[in-house]
Amino acid sequence: MRKVFLMGLPALCLWSSFALAMDIATLSLRTTEDLYHVCTVSPAEPLQREALNLCEGFLVGAVSYHDAISDKQHLKRLICYPEQATRDEAVQAFVDWASTHQPDQRFMHDSAVLGVVRGLAAKWPCQ
């Protein structure tokens, strides 16, 4: 029992420091600003890797949904990324777009999905 407790103690400490360092509301990813903060988390954050995985996973999910809807429903594509585009490039495209739009709260208060589409469409617009 002591061994289990000692093994779980570091995880508990990490979680509590993460909770103090990052606002739990940010992890809900309701707004573009929430997603931007998760995607640009400081390397000093104890759970930086987890935050970046959340960022990447959200972007992959949004793009996958976009692709599925536009292909199956024959809807106009909003993002026309090249076949060789990487996940890291997509995250960087979103972060670049969001960082330039930080002062414009009408964009930053929109849903995170809209921010992803706007950011990636700015990088890879459709003709």
C-alpha positions as CSV (number, residue, x, y, z in Angstrom):
1,M,0.0,0.0,0.0
2,R,2.8,2.4,0.8
3,K,4.4,1.7,-2.5
4,V,1.2,2.6,-4.4
5,F,0.9,5.8,-2.3
6,L,4.5,6.8,-3.1
7,M,4.1,6.1,-6.8
8,G,0.9,8.2,-6.9
9,L,2.3,11.1,-5.0
10,P,4.3,12.6,-7.9
11,A,1.2,12.5,-10.1
12,L,-0.9,14.2,-7.5
13,C,1.8,16.9,-7.1
14,L,2.0,17.5,-10.8
15,W,-1.8,17.7,-11.1
16,S,-2.0,20.3,-8.3
17,S,0.8,22.4,-9.8
18,F,-0.9,22.2,-13.2
19,A,-4.2,23.3,-11.8
20,L,-2.5,26.3,-10.1
21,A,-0.5,27.2,-13.2
22,M,-3.2,26.8,-15.8
23,D,-6.8,27.9,-15.4
24,I,-9.0,24.9,-15.6
25,A,-11.6,26.9,-17.6
26,T,-9.0,27.3,-20.4
27,L,-9.0,23.5,-20.9
28,S,-12.6,23.6,-21.9
29,L,-11.5,25.2,-25.3
30,R,-14.8,27.1,-25.6
31,T,-13.2,30.1,-27.4
32,T,-10.4,30.7,-29.8
33,E,-8.5,32.5,-27.0
34,D,-8.8,29.3,-24.9
35,L,-7.3,27.2,-27.7
36,Y,-4.6,29.8,-28.3
37,H,-3.5,29.7,-24.6
38,V,-3.4,25.9,-24.7
39,C,-1.4,25.8,-28.0
40,T,1.1,28.4,-26.7
41,V,1.6,27.0,-23.2
42,S,5.0,27.8,-21.6
43,P,7.7,25.2,-21.6
44,A,7.9,25.8,-17.8
45,E,4.4,24.4,-17.3
46,P,4.6,20.9,-15.7
47,L,2.1,19.4,-18.1
48,Q,3.2,21.3,-21.3
49,R,3.2,18.1,-23.3
50,E,-0.4,17.3,-22.4
51,A,-1.5,20.8,-23.2
52,L,0.2,20.6,-26.6
53,N,-1.3,17.2,-27.3
54,L,-4.8,18.7,-26.5
55,C,-4.0,21.5,-28.9
56,E,-3.0,19.2,-31.7
57,G,-5.8,16.8,-31.1
58,F,-8.4,19.6,-31.2
59,L,-7.0,20.9,-34.5
60,V,-6.8,17.4,-36.0
61,G,-10.4,16.8,-35.0
62,A,-11.6,20.1,-36.4
63,V,-9.8,19.5,-39.7
64,S,-11.0,15.9,-39.9
65,Y,-14.6,17.1,-39.4
66,H,-14.2,19.8,-42.0
67,D,-12.8,17.2,-44.5
68,A,-15.6,14.7,-43.8
69,I,-18.4,17.2,-44.2
70,S,-17.1,19.0,-47.2
71,D,-16.3,15.7,-49.0
72,K,-19.4,13.7,-48.2
73,Q,-21.9,16.6,-48.4
74,H,-20.2,18.2,-51.4
75,L,-19.9,21.4,-49.5
76,K,-17.4,24.1,-50.4
77,R,-14.0,23.5,-48.7
78,L,-12.9,26.3,-46.4
79,I,-9.3,25.0,-45.9
80,C,-7.2,23.8,-48.8
81,Y,-4.0,22.6,-47.2
82,P,-1.4,20.8,-49.3
83,E,-1.3,17.0,-49.1
84,Q,2.2,17.2,-47.5
85,A,1.1,19.6,-44.7
86,T,2.0,18.4,-41.2
87,R,0.2,18.7,-37.9
88,D,3.0,20.9,-36.6
89,E,2.5,23.2,-39.6
90,A,-1.2,23.4,-38.8
91,V,-0.7,24.2,-35.2
92,Q,1.9,26.9,-36.2
93,A,-0.6,28.4,-38.7
94,F,-3.3,28.6,-36.1
95,V,-0.9,30.1,-33.5
96,D,0.5,32.7,-36.0
97,W,-3.0,33.7,-37.0
98,A,-4.3,33.9,-33.4
99,S,-1.3,35.8,-32.2
100,T,-1.9,38.5,-34.8
101,H,-5.6,38.7,-33.9
102,Q,-5.2,38.9,-30.1
103,P,-6.3,42.5,-29.9
104,D,-9.5,41.7,-31.9
105,Q,-11.7,40.2,-29.3
106,R,-14.6,39.5,-31.7
107,F,-12.4,36.8,-33.2
108,M,-10.9,35.6,-29.9
109,H,-14.3,35.2,-28.2
110,D,-15.6,33.1,-31.1
111,S,-15.7,29.3,-30.7
112,A,-12.4,27.5,-30.9
113,V,-13.5,25.7,-34.1
114,L,-14.1,28.9,-35.9
115,G,-10.7,30.1,-34.9
116,V,-9.1,26.9,-36.3
117,V,-10.9,27.3,-39.6
118,R,-10.0,31.0,-39.8
119,G,-6.4,30.4,-38.9
120,L,-5.9,27.5,-41.3
121,A,-7.9,29.2,-44.1
122,A,-5.6,32.2,-43.8
123,K,-2.6,30.0,-44.3
124,W,-4.2,27.7,-46.9
125,P,-7.1,29.5,-48.6
126,C,-9.2,27.8,-51.2
127,Q,-9.3,29.3,-54.7
